Amino acid sequence: MIKKCLFIAFFLLFGNHLYAKSHQVKQVSSPYLLVDKTEESSSKNKIITKAEEYLGKSYGFGNRNDFKTDCSGFTQEIFEQFGLSLPRSAALQSKYGSRVDIKDLQVGDLLFYRTYKKEPSHVAIYAGNGQMIHASFRSRQVQYDDIGKSYYKQRFMYAKRLALVDQDLSTQTN
C-alpha cells in the first residue's frame, strides 16, 4: 500500500514533465524506473532490464540457484550475463571497478553497504532515479528500494562502476 502511494505521489509530482517528454521516454515494467529509449539501449539499461526479470525471486542467504538468491549472487548472476565474472561475495565484489561519488551515480553502478560486519556485506545495483534493485534480506526477495531510506543511508559505504567493455575484471581493481 505504501509503495502504491509513493508511486502515485511520484507520478503526480513528475507527471507533467513525463507527459511533455512522452515522445522520448518509454515506461518499462517497473513502476519506479523510466528508461530513455530514444537512443540505442545502452548496456547499463540492459542490466536493469535483465535485473527486473528477477523481481520477486526469493531471498536465500548464501544461495544462487533457480529458486533463491542473495545480494551478491544476484549481482554476480546479472553481470555474468554481460560477460563480467564477479566474485561470489559482496566484500570481494567491492574490490573491482572504480569508486564513484554518490552524486555521480549512473544506472548499473554497484552500491555497497555495511550490514553485519565491517567490510561490505550487502550489494545492490543502482537503477536510476534514486532507486536500487537488490536481493533484500529484510523483504526476502529481489525488489526495488529507495537509496534514501534511512536504513540504507546509515549503512552506505561506497559505489563502484564497472567498465562493461572489459571482460577481465582483474584489470579494474581499485
Salt bridges, closest charged atoms under 4 A:
GLU53 OE1 - LYS50 NZ 3.13
ASP70 OD1 - ARG88 NH1 2.89
GLU77 OE1 - ARG64 NE 3.35
GLU80 OE1 - ARG64 NH2 2.84
ASP101 OD1 - LYS103 NZ 3.78
ASP109 OD1 - ARG161 NE 2.83
GLU119 OE2 - LYS117 NZ 3.34
ASP145 OD2 - HIS134 NE2 2.74
ASP145 OD1 - LYS149 NZ 2.57
